[in-house]
Amino acid sequence: MSLQAQIAEYDKQKNASAPKEILALMASTTHELMAAGLANDALQVGDYAPDFSLPNVHGELVTLAEMLAHGPVVLNFYRGGWCPYCNYELRAFEEVLERIEELGSQLVAISPETPDNSLTTKDKNELSYAVLSDVGNNVSNDYGLVYSLDERLRPVYKNSGVDLPASNGDDTFNLPMPATYVINQSGEIVYAFVSEDYTKRAEPSEVVKILTTLDN
């Protein structure tokens, strides 16, 4: 089943069970982000990816330039392991990881979660690829992805058990827009998926298709 089909099934269940006023608030805040055109400020195809060094779940630094020395890189920015859509996406990329590596590429996921919380996310979803911690959203900011969670949603998240300050190790309530990039060995972005709508994600099979067109 495609990632989009999995998300559609989850949305169907959510819409049938969640309070209507909460669904309406989430929809309206998402529409406001879209109307503001935040994704237009994010890096796009043709831009060059800023280098970074971020810790993995074991505290080891992972550097983009070092990864690119070995082949193309797929960067997947997600909000956190508390986000159901992120978990569906992370697992869907795990399913195509072998194919990504066969094509000489590497896959990494990045979120503002602390390393400990990133480890929980990695273990929960049984991920084989690197999960990196961008505490403070510095790298996400370099890619033009950061926004602040609407104040109206903060108590909604808290009441549902999502403690963003604890998850991210700060009290900014800043998050990255969901984004997936394919970066060639020259550091150029050759595929970009960015959405203000947190329910929309890149389809892993489309990412694999892009990788097949690259000269490693």
Residue pairs with C-beta under 8 A, 6 or more apart in sequence:
2 203
2 205
3 88
3 89
3 92
3 201
3 202
3 203
3 204
4 201
4 203
6 88
6 92
7 85
7 88
7 199
7 201
10 84
10 85
10 88
11 199
14 23
15 23
22 156
25 152
25 153
25 156
26 153
26 156
29 150
29 152
29 153
30 196
30 197
30 198
30 199
32 150
33 147
33 196
33 197
34 196
34 197
36 196
38 147
38 177
38 196
39 177
39 194
39 195
39 196
41 144
42 143
42 144
42 145
42 177
42 179
42 192
42 194
43 49
43 50
43 143
43 144
43 181
43 189
43 192
44 189
44 192
44 194
45 189
45 190
45 191
45 192
46 188
46 189
47 188
47 189
48 186
48 187
48 188
48 189
49 64
49 73
49 75
49 143
49 181
49 183
49 187
49 188
49 189
50 64
50 139
50 142
50 143
51 63
51 64
51 65
51 187
52 63
52 64
52 138
52 139
52 142
53 61
53 62
53 63
53 64
54 61
54 62
54 110
54 132
54 133
54 134
54 139
55 61
55 62
55 115
55 132
55 133
56 62
56 115
56 118
56 130
56 131
56 132
56 133
57 115
57 118
57 119
57 122
57 131
57 133
58 115
59 115
62 108
62 130
62 132
64 73
64 75
64 183
65 187
67 73
67 106
67 108
68 183
68 185
68 187
69 185
70 104
70 106
71 104
71 105
71 106
71 185
71 216
72 103
72 104
72 105
72 106
72 182
72 183
72 184
72 185
72 190
72 211
72 214
72 216
73 105
73 106
73 107
73 108
73 182
73 183
74 93
74 100
74 105
74 106
74 107
74 108
74 180
74 181
74 182
74 183
74 207
74 211
75 108
75 110
75 179
75 180
75 181
75 183
76 89
76 90
76 93
76 107
76 108
76 109
76 110
76 179
76 180
76 202
77 109
77 110
77 111
77 140
77 143
77 145
77 176
77 177
77 178
77 179
77 180
78 86
78 89
78 90
78 109
78 110
78 111
78 176
78 178
79 85
79 86
79 111
79 112
79 175
79 176
79 178
79 198
80 86
80 111
80 112
80 113
80 117
80 121
80 164
80 167
80 168
80 175
81 87
81 111
81 113
81 117
81 118
81 120
81 121
81 124
81 125
81 167
82 161
82 162
82 167
83 198
85 178
85 198
85 199
85 201
86 111
86 178
87 121
87 124
87 125
88 201
89 178
89 201
89 202
90 109
90 121
90 125
90 127
91 125
91 126
91 127
92 201
92 204
93 100
93 107
93 109
93 129
93 204
93 207
94 125
94 126
94 127
94 128
94 129
95 204
96 204
96 205
96 207
96 208
97 107
97 128
97 129
99 208
100 106
100 107
100 207
100 208
100 211
101 107
103 208
103 211
103 212
103 214
103 216
104 216
105 182
105 211
105 214
105 216
106 129
106 130
107 129
107 130
108 129
108 130
108 131
108 132
109 127
109 129
109 130
109 131
109 132
110 131
110 132
110 133
110 134
110 139
110 140
110 176
111 118
111 121
111 131
111 132
111 133
111 134
111 176
112 133
112 134
112 135
112 136
112 137
112 140
112 167
112 168
112 174
112 175
112 176
113 121
113 133
113 135
113 167
113 168
114 133
114 135
114 167
114 168
114 169
115 133
117 167
117 168
118 131
118 132
118 133
119 131
121 127
121 131
122 131
134 140
134 176
135 168
135 169
135 170
136 170
136 172
137 145
137 146
137 172
137 174
137 175
137 176
140 146
140 176
143 176
143 179
143 181
145 176
145 177
145 179
145 194
146 174
146 175
146 176
146 177
147 174
147 175
147 176
147 177
147 196
148 172
148 173
148 174
148 175
149 157
149 164
149 173
149 174
149 175
154 164
154 173
157 164
164 173
164 175
165 171
165 173
168 174
177 194
177 195
177 196
177 198
178 193
178 194
178 195
178 198
178 200
178 201
178 202
179 192
179 193
179 194
179 195
180 191
180 192
180 193
180 201
180 202
180 207
181 189
181 191
181 192
181 193
182 189
182 190
182 191
182 192
182 207
182 210
182 211
182 214
183 189
183 190
184 190
184 214
185 216
190 210
190 214
191 206
191 207
191 210
193 201
193 202
195 201
